[in-house]
Amino acid sequence: MVVGTLEIRILIRQARSLKDKRRVVLSLKDRIRDEFLVSCAEVDRQDSVKEGVLGVAIVGSDHHVLESVLQKVVDFVERDREAELVSSSVEWR
């Protein structure tokens, strides 16, 4: 069993309130889950108006397949119009 976790740091420049930010984060989390069949949650910076941290997890038996899926998630976030990708990092267990 291979477990891959991805931490994604995002910036939401147009957010003026936590409500604005949460709308963007919730939409992004839902689209990531639906598109890639992974677990996704906001894991840090919940009280920051413009910053967010998403945690993505995937489990499987083939490291290369999982790595490909996580890279596609990063690419997906990079293309998002409302959230700007600041950084991403992957860990394996």
N, CA, C and O atoms as CSV, one atom per row, in Angstrom:
chain,resi,resn,atom,element,x,y,z
A,1,MET,N,N,0.847,-1.181,0.000
A,1,MET,CA,C,0.000,0.000,0.000
A,1,MET,C,C,0.887,1.237,0.000
A,1,MET,O,O,1.857,1.330,0.752
A,2,VAL,N,N,0.536,2.167,-0.849
A,2,VAL,CA,C,1.251,3.436,-0.958
A,2,VAL,C,C,0.254,4.556,-0.635
A,2,VAL,O,O,-0.877,4.555,-1.122
A,3,VAL,N,N,0.691,5.502,0.187
A,3,VAL,CA,C,-0.131,6.661,0.531
A,3,VAL,C,C,0.628,7.911,0.103
A,3,VAL,O,O,1.771,8.127,0.508
A,4,GLY,N,N,-0.011,8.717,-0.706
A,4,GLY,CA,C,0.577,9.985,-1.119
A,4,GLY,C,C,-0.228,11.135,-0.544
A,4,GLY,O,O,-1.457,11.147,-0.604
A,5,THR,N,N,0.489,12.103,0.015
A,5,THR,CA,C,-0.179,13.314,0.508
A,5,THR,C,C,0.430,14.523,-0.188
A,5,THR,O,O,1.635,14.586,-0.432
A,6,LEU,N,N,-0.421,15.459,-0.495
A,6,LEU,CA,C,-0.032,16.665,-1.206
A,6,LEU,C,C,-0.504,17.863,-0.402
A,6,LEU,O,O,-1.674,17.950,-0.030
A,7,GLU,N,N,0.404,18.778,-0.136
A,7,GLU,CA,C,0.035,20.033,0.523
A,7,GLU,C,C,0.113,21.133,-0.525
A,7,GLU,O,O,1.139,21.311,-1.182
A,8,ILE,N,N,-0.979,21.864,-0.670
A,8,ILE,CA,C,-1.073,22.937,-1.661
A,8,ILE,C,C,-1.333,24.250,-0.927
A,8,ILE,O,O,-2.320,24.385,-0.204
A,9,ARG,N,N,-0.451,25.196,-1.118
A,9,ARG,CA,C,-0.642,26.543,-0.554
A,9,ARG,C,C,-1.158,27.445,-1.667
A,9,ARG,O,O,-0.576,27.514,-2.750
A,10,ILE,N,N,-2.269,28.139,-1.380
A,10,ILE,CA,C,-2.889,29.001,-2.383
A,10,ILE,C,C,-3.060,30.412,-1.849
A,10,ILE,O,O,-3.088,30.644,-0.640
A,11,LEU,N,N,-3.174,31.339,-2.774
A,11,LEU,CA,C,-3.434,32.742,-2.472
A,11,LEU,C,C,-4.693,33.134,-3.226
A,11,LEU,O,O,-4.838,32.829,-4.410
A,12,ILE,N,N,-5.603,33.811,-2.535
A,12,ILE,CA,C,-6.852,34.264,-3.153
A,12,ILE,C,C,-6.856,35.785,-3.063
A,12,ILE,O,O,-7.357,36.373,-2.104
A,13,ARG,N,N,-6.291,36.392,-4.077
A,13,ARG,CA,C,-6.068,37.851,-4.061
A,13,ARG,C,C,-7.357,38.657,-3.961
A,13,ARG,O,O,-7.383,39.686,-3.287
A,14,GLN,N,N,-8.426,38.213,-4.616
A,14,GLN,CA,C,-9.651,38.999,-4.665
A,14,GLN,C,C,-10.516,38.861,-3.407
A,14,GLN,O,O,-11.520,39.562,-3.280
A,15,ALA,N,N,-10.152,37.977,-2.479
A,15,ALA,CA,C,-10.960,37.777,-1.268
A,15,ALA,C,C,-10.895,39.014,-0.385
A,15,ALA,O,O,-9.815,39.530,-0.096
A,16,ARG,N,N,-12.045,39.476,0.031
A,16,ARG,CA,C,-12.132,40.637,0.922
A,16,ARG,C,C,-12.596,40.232,2.321
A,16,ARG,O,O,-12.521,41.017,3.267
A,17,SER,N,N,-13.075,38.995,2.433
A,17,SER,CA,C,-13.565,38.491,3.712
A,17,SER,C,C,-13.353,36.980,3.766
A,17,SER,O,O,-13.046,36.350,2.754
A,18,LEU,N,N,-13.520,36.411,4.952
A,18,LEU,CA,C,-13.421,34.961,5.082
A,18,LEU,C,C,-14.504,34.265,4.263
A,18,LEU,O,O,-14.297,33.164,3.754
A,19,LYS,N,N,-15.653,34.912,4.142
A,19,LYS,CA,C,-16.739,34.343,3.338
A,19,LYS,C,C,-16.316,34.223,1.869
A,19,LYS,O,O,-16.584,33.206,1.230
A,20,ASP,N,N,-15.657,35.255,1.333
A,20,ASP,CA,C,-15.148,35.207,-0.042
A,20,ASP,C,C,-14.144,34.065,-0.200
A,20,ASP,O,O,-14.207,33.287,-1.152
A,21,LYS,N,N,-13.229,33.989,0.745
A,21,LYS,CA,C,-12.194,32.955,0.684
A,21,LYS,C,C,-12.808,31.569,0.767
A,21,LYS,O,O,-12.454,30.688,-0.017
A,22,ARG,N,N,-13.707,31.365,1.692
A,22,ARG,CA,C,-14.306,30.042,1.882
A,22,ARG,C,C,-15.091,29.588,0.660
A,22,ARG,O,O,-15.124,28.397,0.352
A,23,ARG,N,N,-15.721,30.523,-0.035
A,23,ARG,CA,C,-16.435,30.187,-1.268
A,23,ARG,C,C,-15.462,29.618,-2.301
A,23,ARG,O,O,-15.750,28.606,-2.940
A,24,VAL,N,N,-14.317,30.267,-2.461
A,24,VAL,CA,C,-13.304,29.814,-3.424
A,24,VAL,C,C,-12.722,28.468,-2.999
A,24,VAL,O,O,-12.588,27.560,-3.818
A,25,VAL,N,N,-12.377,28.341,-1.715
A,25,VAL,CA,C,-11.767,27.109,-1.212
A,25,VAL,C,C,-12.740,25.936,-1.327
A,25,VAL,O,O,-12.355,24.852,-1.765
A,26,LEU,N,N,-13.984,26.143,-0.940
A,26,LEU,CA,C,-14.980,25.072,-1.016
A,26,LEU,C,C,-15.177,24.610,-2.456
A,26,LEU,O,O,-15.241,23.410,-2.723
A,27,SER,N,N,-15.273,25.551,-3.374
A,27,SER,CA,C,-15.433,25.207,-4.783
A,27,SER,C,C,-14.226,24.416,-5.289
A,27,SER,O,O,-14.385,23.406,-5.974
A,28,LEU,N,N,-13.036,24.872,-4.955
A,28,LEU,CA,C,-11.824,24.197,-5.406
A,28,LEU,C,C,-11.725,22.791,-4.817
A,28,LEU,O,O,-11.398,21.844,-5.533
A,29,LYS,N,N,-12.006,22.644,-3.520
A,29,LYS,CA,C,-11.976,21.322,-2.880
A,29,LYS,C,C,-12.955,20.366,-3.563
A,29,LYS,O,O,-12.604,19.225,-3.864
A,30,ASP,N,N,-14.166,20.825,-3.803
A,30,ASP,CA,C,-15.184,19.972,-4.426
A,30,ASP,C,C,-14.782,19.556,-5.836
A,30,ASP,O,O,-14.975,18.406,-6.229
A,31,ARG,N,N,-14.223,20.494,-6.592
A,31,ARG,CA,C,-13.818,20.166,-7.964
A,31,ARG,C,C,-12.641,19.188,-7.977
A,31,ARG,O,O,-12.584,18.304,-8.832
A,32,ILE,N,N,-11.710,19.338,-7.046
A,32,ILE,CA,C,-10.575,18.401,-6.947
A,32,ILE,C,C,-11.085,17.009,-6.600
A,32,ILE,O,O,-10.685,16.028,-7.227
A,33,ARG,N,N,-11.960,16.918,-5.612
A,33,ARG,CA,C,-12.517,15.610,-5.218
A,33,ARG,C,C,-13.247,14.941,-6.371
A,33,ARG,O,O,-13.045,13.756,-6.637
A,34,ASP,N,N,-14.091,15.696,-7.051
A,34,ASP,CA,C,-14.903,15.145,-8.138
A,34,ASP,C,C,-14.048,14.716,-9.334
A,34,ASP,O,O,-14.300,13.676,-9.942
A,35,GLU,N,N,-13.053,15.509,-9.662
A,35,GLU,CA,C,-12.242,15.253,-10.854
A,35,GLU,C,C,-11.245,14.111,-10.658
A,35,GLU,O,O,-11.015,13.328,-11.580
A,36,PHE,N,N,-10.650,14.012,-9.465
A,36,PHE,CA,C,-9.532,13.085,-9.277
A,36,PHE,C,C,-9.804,11.950,-8.286
A,36,PHE,O,O,-8.945,11.091,-8.084
A,37,LEU,N,N,-10.981,11.938,-7.670
A,37,LEU,CA,C,-11.343,10.890,-6.708
A,37,LEU,C,C,-10.296,10.750,-5.600
A,37,LEU,O,O,-9.818,9.653,-5.314
A,38,VAL,N,N,-9.955,11.873,-4.991
A,38,VAL,CA,C,-9.008,11.931,-3.880
A,38,VAL,C,C,-9.708,12.562,-2.680
A,38,VAL,O,O,-10.786,13.141,-2.813
A,39,SER,N,N,-9.096,12.449,-1.528
A,39,SER,CA,C,-9.584,13.171,-0.353
A,39,SER,C,C,-8.952,14.554,-0.358
A,39,SER,O,O,-7.776,14.698,-0.692
A,40,CYS,N,N,-9.720,15.568,0.008
A,40,CYS,CA,C,-9.207,16.934,-0.001
A,40,CYS,C,C,-9.870,17.718,1.125
A,40,CYS,O,O,-11.084,17.646,1.315
A,41,ALA,N,N,-9.056,18.472,1.872
A,41,ALA,CA,C,-9.583,19.286,2.968
A,41,ALA,C,C,-8.712,20.521,3.150
A,41,ALA,O,O,-7.530,20.518,2.806
A,42,GLU,N,N,-9.307,21.571,3.690
A,42,GLU,CA,C,-8.523,22.737,4.095
A,42,GLU,C,C,-7.869,22.385,5.428
A,42,GLU,O,O,-8.561,22.057,6.392
A,43,VAL,N,N,-6.540,22.452,5.486
A,43,VAL,CA,C,-5.830,21.943,6.653
A,43,VAL,C,C,-5.078,23.004,7.454
A,43,VAL,O,O,-4.571,22.704,8.535
A,44,ASP,N,N,-4.995,24.216,6.959
A,44,ASP,CA,C,-4.274,25.268,7.680
A,44,ASP,C,C,-4.698,26.622,7.127
A,44,ASP,O,O,-5.288,26.710,6.050
A,45,ARG,N,N,-4.387,27.678,7.880
A,45,ARG,CA,C,-4.663,29.066,7.507
A,45,ARG,C,C,-6.156,29.347,7.334
A,45,ARG,O,O,-6.540,30.185,6.517
A,46,GLN,N,N,-7.004,28.642,8.107
A,46,GLN,CA,C,-8.455,28.823,7.990
A,46,GLN,C,C,-8.904,30.239,8.336
A,46,GLN,O,O,-9.922,30.703,7.824
A,47,ASP,N,N,-8.164,30.926,9.192
A,47,ASP,CA,C,-8.564,32.273,9.604
A,47,ASP,C,C,-7.906,33.383,8.791
A,47,ASP,O,O,-8.115,34.563,9.070
A,48,SER,N,N,-7.133,33.022,7.811
A,48,SER,CA,C,-6.501,34.000,6.935
A,48,SER,C,C,-7.459,34.326,5.789
A,48,SER,O,O,-8.057,33.425,5.201
A,49,VAL,N,N,-7.602,35.602,5.477
A,49,VAL,CA,C,-8.543,36.012,4.435
A,49,VAL,C,C,-8.030,35.666,3.040
A,49,VAL,O,O,-8.829,35.319,2.170
A,50,LYS,N,N,-6.745,35.750,2.806
A,50,LYS,CA,C,-6.216,35.583,1.455
A,50,LYS,C,C,-5.409,34.312,1.227
A,50,LYS,O,O,-5.093,33.984,0.083
A,51,GLU,N,N,-5.068,33.586,2.295
A,51,GLU,CA,C,-4.232,32.391,2.152
A,51,GLU,C,C,-5.013,31.146,2.544
A,51,GLU,O,O,-5.890,31.189,3.407
A,52,GLY,N,N,-4.678,30.036,1.892
A,52,GLY,CA,C,-5.284,28.769,2.236
A,52,GLY,C,C,-4.295,27.637,2.029
A,52,GLY,O,O,-3.373,27.737,1.220
A,53,VAL,N,N,-4.499,26.570,2.764
A,53,VAL,CA,C,-3.672,25.370,2.598
A,53,VAL,C,C,-4.611,24.184,2.467
A,53,VAL,O,O,-5.432,23.921,3.345
A,54,LEU,N,N,-4.477,23.474,1.356
A,54,LEU,CA,C,-5.276,22.281,1.121
A,54,LEU,C,C,-4.404,21.050,1.286
A,54,LEU,O,O,-3.243,21.035,0.877
A,55,GLY,N,N,-4.974,20.025,1.886
A,55,GLY,CA,C,-4.324,18.729,1.977
A,55,GLY,C,C,-5.077,17.759,1.093
A,55,GLY,O,O,-6.303,17.664,1.151
A,56,VAL,N,N,-4.325,17.036,0.269
A,56,VAL,CA,C,-4.904,16.052,-0.643
A,56,VAL,C,C,-4.249,14.712,-0.333
A,56,VAL,O,O,-3.031,14.636,-0.169
A,57,ALA,N,N,-5.051,13.658,-0.253
A,57,ALA,CA,C,-4.512,12.328,0.028
A,57,ALA,C,C,-5.060,11.324,-0.964
A,57,ALA,O,O,-6.206,11.415,-1.404
A,58,ILE,N,N,-4.201,10.346,-1.312
A,58,ILE,CA,C,-4.587,9.288,-2.225
A,58,ILE,C,C,-3.890,8.004,-1.791
A,58,ILE,O,O,-2.744,8.027,-1.340
A,59,VAL,N,N,-4.594,6.887,-1.932
A,59,VAL,CA,C,-4.061,5.579,-1.531
A,59,VAL,C,C,-4.178,4.625,-2.707
A,59,VAL,O,O,-5.175,4.633,-3.429
A,60,GLY,N,N,-3.153,3.802,-2.894
A,60,GLY,CA,C,-3.190,2.812,-3.969
A,60,GLY,C,C,-1.999,1.878,-3.866
A,60,GLY,O,O,-1.294,1.846,-2.858
A,61,SER,N,N,-1.794,1.129,-4.917
A,61,SER,CA,C,-0.694,0.166,-4.899
A,61,SER,C,C,0.439,0.532,-5.851
A,61,SER,O,O,1.525,-0.039,-5.751
A,62,ASP,N,N,0.216,1.466,-6.768
A,62,ASP,CA,C,1.228,1.829,-7.757
A,62,ASP,C,C,1.695,3.271,-7.536
A,62,ASP,O,O,0.956,4.222,-7.788
A,63,HIS,N,N,2.915,3.410,-7.070
A,63,HIS,CA,C,3.484,4.723,-6.754
A,63,HIS,C,C,3.428,5.659,-7.963
A,63,HIS,O,O,3.090,6.833,-7.813
A,64,HIS,N,N,3.749,5.163,-9.143
A,64,HIS,CA,C,3.795,6.006,-10.344
A,64,HIS,C,C,2.424,6.534,-10.736
A,64,HIS,O,O,2.295,7.679,-11.169
A,65,VAL,N,N,1.414,5.711,-10.588
A,65,VAL,CA,C,0.042,6.147,-10.898
A,65,VAL,C,C,-0.382,7.235,-9.917
A,65,VAL,O,O,-0.946,8.251,-10.320
A,66,LEU,N,N,-0.113,7.026,-8.638
A,66,LEU,CA,C,-0.492,8.006,-7.623
A,66,LEU,C,C,0.256,9.321,-7.833
A,66,LEU,O,O,-0.320,10.401,-7.704
A,67,GLU,N,N,1.535,9.217,-8.155
A,67,GLU,CA,C,2.332,10.414,-8.413
A,67,GLU,C,C,1.764,11.207,-9.587
A,67,GLU,O,O,1.730,12.437,-9.553
A,68,SER,N,N,1.325,10.506,-10.613
A,68,SER,CA,C,0.724,11.149,-11.772
A,68,SER,C,C,-0.570,11.874,-11.397
A,68,SER,O,O,-0.810,12.996,-11.844
A,69,VAL,N,N,-1.395,11.234,-10.582
A,69,VAL,CA,C,-2.656,11.860,-10.161
A,69,VAL,C,C,-2.373,13.126,-9.357
A,69,VAL,O,O,-2.999,14.161,-9.586
A,70,LEU,N,N,-1.433,13.047,-8.415
A,70,LEU,CA,C,-1.124,14.223,-7.593
A,70,LEU,C,C,-0.557,15.356,-8.442
A,70,LEU,O,O,-0.849,16.523,-8.177
A,71,GLN,N,N,0.238,15.043,-9.446
A,71,GLN,CA,C,0.755,16.086,-10.345
A,71,GLN,C,C,-0.383,16.708,-11.137
A,71,GLN,O,O,-0.370,17.914,-11.387
A,72,LYS,N,N,-1.363,15.914,-11.536
A,72,LYS,CA,C,-2.526,16.452,-12.249
A,72,LYS,C,C,-3.335,17.379,-11.350
A,72,LYS,O,O,-3.894,18.368,-11.825
A,73,VAL,N,N,-3.404,17.069,-10.057
A,73,VAL,CA,C,-4.085,17.959,-9.113
A,73,VAL,C,C,-3.360,19.307,-9.057
A,73,VAL,O,O,-3.999,20.358,-9.094
A,74,VAL,N,N,-2.033,19.276,-8.967
A,74,VAL,CA,C,-1.250,20.520,-8.943
A,74,VAL,C,C,-1.492,21.310,-10.224
A,74,VAL,O,O,-1.718,22.519,-10.170
A,75,ASP,N,N,-1.448,20.651,-11.359
A,75,ASP,CA,C,-1.699,21.326,-12.647
A,75,ASP,C,C,-3.095,21.936,-12.682
A,75,ASP,O,O,-3.280,23.037,-13.200
A,76,PHE,N,N,-4.079,21.223,-12.131
A,76,PHE,CA,C,-5.460,21.687,-12.068
A,76,PHE,C,C,-5.549,22.983,-11.250
A,76,PHE,O,O,-6.214,23.937,-11.655
A,77,VAL,N,N,-4.883,23.003,-10.113
A,77,VAL,CA,C,-4.902,24.195,-9.257
A,77,VAL,C,C,-4.180,25.350,-9.946
A,77,VAL,O,O,-4.615,26.497,-9.843
A,78,GLU,N,N,-3.092,25.063,-10.642
A,78,GLU,CA,C,-2.363,26.123,-11.360
A,78,GLU,C,C,-3.246,26.811,-12.397
A,78,GLU,O,O,-3.073,28.000,-12.665
A,79,ARG,N,N,-4.179,26.083,-12.974
A,79,ARG,CA,C,-5.060,26.644,-13.999
A,79,ARG,C,C,-6.291,27.352,-13.418
A,79,ARG,O,O,-7.042,27.990,-14.158
A,80,ASP,N,N,-6.500,27.247,-12.119
A,80,ASP,CA,C,-7.693,27.842,-11.513
A,80,ASP,C,C,-7.651,29.367,-11.646
A,80,ASP,O,O,-6.591,29.980,-11.514
A,81,ARG,N,N,-8.794,29.959,-11.903
A,81,ARG,CA,C,-8.867,31.409,-12.112
A,81,ARG,C,C,-8.918,32.207,-10.820
A,81,ARG,O,O,-8.500,33.364,-10.790
A,82,GLU,N,N,-9.424,31.604,-9.753
A,82,GLU,CA,C,-9.617,32.362,-8.518
A,82,GLU,C,C,-8.527,32.130,-7.472
A,82,GLU,O,O,-8.290,32.992,-6.626
A,83,ALA,N,N,-7.869,30.983,-7.524
A,83,ALA,CA,C,-6.830,30.664,-6.545
A,83,ALA,C,C,-5.483,30.598,-7.244
A,83,ALA,O,O,-5.344,29.962,-8.289
A,84,GLU,N,N,-4.501,31.253,-6.664
A,84,GLU,CA,C,-3.152,31.253,-7.221
A,84,GLU,C,C,-2.297,30.255,-6.438
A,84,GLU,O,O,-2.207,30.342,-5.213
A,85,LEU,N,N,-1.681,29.325,-7.128
A,85,LEU,CA,C,-0.812,28.340,-6.481
A,85,LEU,C,C,0.459,29.030,-6.012
A,85,LEU,O,O,1.173,29.647,-6.801
A,86,VAL,N,N,0.735,28.916,-4.698
A,86,VAL,CA,C,1.947,29.478,-4.117
A,86,VAL,C,C,3.030,28.406,-4.063
A,86,VAL,O,O,4.166,28.641,-4.472
A,87,SER,N,N,2.670,27.224,-3.554
A,87,SER,CA,C,3.633,26.121,-3.475
A,87,SER,C,C,2.881,24.810,-3.310
A,87,SER,O,O,1.698,24.778,-2.972
A,88,SER,N,N,3.613,23.728,-3.560
A,88,SER,CA,C,3.054,22.393,-3.347
A,88,SER,C,C,4.185,21.469,-2.922
A,88,SER,O,O,5.338,21.647,-3.316
A,89,SER,N,N,3.834,20.483,-2.115
A,89,SER,CA,C,4.824,19.500,-1.704
A,89,SER,C,C,4.126,18.149,-1.503
A,89,SER,O,O,2.983,18.081,-1.052
A,90,VAL,N,N,4.846,17.080,-1.849
A,90,VAL,CA,C,4.307,15.724,-1.777
A,90,VAL,C,C,5.119,14.927,-0.771
A,90,VAL,O,O,6.340,15.066,-0.691
A,91,GLU,N,N,4.429,14.088,-0.002
A,91,GLU,CA,C,5.066,13.144,0.908
A,91,GLU,C,C,4.509,11.759,0.630
A,91,GLU,O,O,3.346,11.603,0.257
A,92,TRP,N,N,5.361,10.755,0.817
A,92,TRP,CA,C,4.958,9.360,0.589
A,92,TRP,C,C,5.110,8.556,1.855
A,92,TRP,O,O,6.039,8.764,2.635
A,93,ARG,N,N,4.190,7.636,2.052
A,93,ARG,CA,C,4.246,6.735,3.208
A,93,ARG,C,C,3.975,5.338,2.745
A,93,ARG,O,O,3.971,4.409,3.553
